[in-house]
């Protein structure tokens, strides 16, 4: 499953630099599928349908750091554990019970994001 950042986030930013998919953003910052990935041009996402990978997307949160579910692979294929959770000083990076994905789903998402 993807990881989420709870509202207990202290906005320290420790998690952002650790994400191999650039799926973590500061609150209020727009995001793109292309940033930190090899995606470019028209893509098909689960939630947004066909879109331009470089098109700005609305922030998930305006108050604290957030993780884009469509880009989160729980660091699968990169690390043994989600790095955001490993470095979070307040333990607010937790599994997202609303977005359960199998190991195969996460590896497929990684391959999609990095054009493997």
TACORQUI-V988176 format. One record per residue. N is the residue number from 0. SS is DSSP state (H for helix, E for strand, L for the rest). PHI is phi as a letter, one per 30 degrees, with the letter a starting at -180 (999 if undefined). OMEGA is omega as a letter, one per 40 degrees, with the letter a starting at -180 (* if undefined). Layout:
n/ss/phi/omega
N/SS/PHI/OMEGA
N/SS/PHI/OMEGA
//
This chain:
n/ss/phi/omega
0/L/999/i
1/L/d/i
2/E/c/i
3/E/b/i
4/E/c/a
5/L/d/i
6/L/d/i
7/L/d/i
8/L/e/i
9/L/c/i
10/L/h/i
11/L/d/i
12/L/i/a
13/L/e/a
14/L/d/a
15/H/e/a
16/H/d/a
17/H/d/a
18/L/d/a
19/L/d/a
20/L/c/a
21/L/h/a
22/L/c/a
23/E/c/a
24/E/b/i
25/L/d/i
26/L/e/i
27/L/i/a
28/L/c/i
29/L/d/a
30/E/b/i
31/L/b/i
32/L/d/a
33/L/d/a
34/L/e/i
35/L/i/i
36/L/b/i
37/L/c/a
38/L/d/i
39/L/a/i
40/L/i/a
41/E/d/i
42/E/b/i
43/E/c/i
44/E/c/a
45/L/d/a
46/L/c/a
47/L/c/a
48/E/i/i
49/E/d/i
50/E/b/i
51/E/d/a
52/L/d/a
53/L/c/a
54/L/d/i
55/L/d/i
56/E/c/i
57/L/d/i
58/L/d/i
59/L/d/i
60/L/b/i
61/L/c/a
62/L/c/a
63/L/a/i
64/L/e/a
65/E/b/i
66/E/c/i
67/L/d/a
68/H/e/a
69/H/d/i
70/H/c/a
71/L/d/i
72/L/c/a
73/L/h/a
74/L/i/i
75/L/e/a
76/L/i/i
77/L/c/a
78/L/b/i
79/L/d/a
80/L/b/i
81/L/e/a
82/H/d/i
83/H/d/i
84/H/d/a
85/H/d/a
86/H/c/a
87/L/d/a
88/L/d/a
89/L/c/i
90/L/h/a
91/L/c/i
92/E/c/a
93/E/b/i
94/E/e/i
95/L/c/a
96/L/d/i
97/L/d/a
98/L/b/a
99/L/d/i
100/L/b/i
101/L/d/i
102/H/e/i
103/H/d/i
104/H/e/a
105/H/d/i
106/H/d/i
107/H/d/i
108/H/d/i
109/H/e/i
110/H/d/i
111/H/d/a
112/H/d/a
113/L/c/i
114/L/h/i
115/L/c/*
//
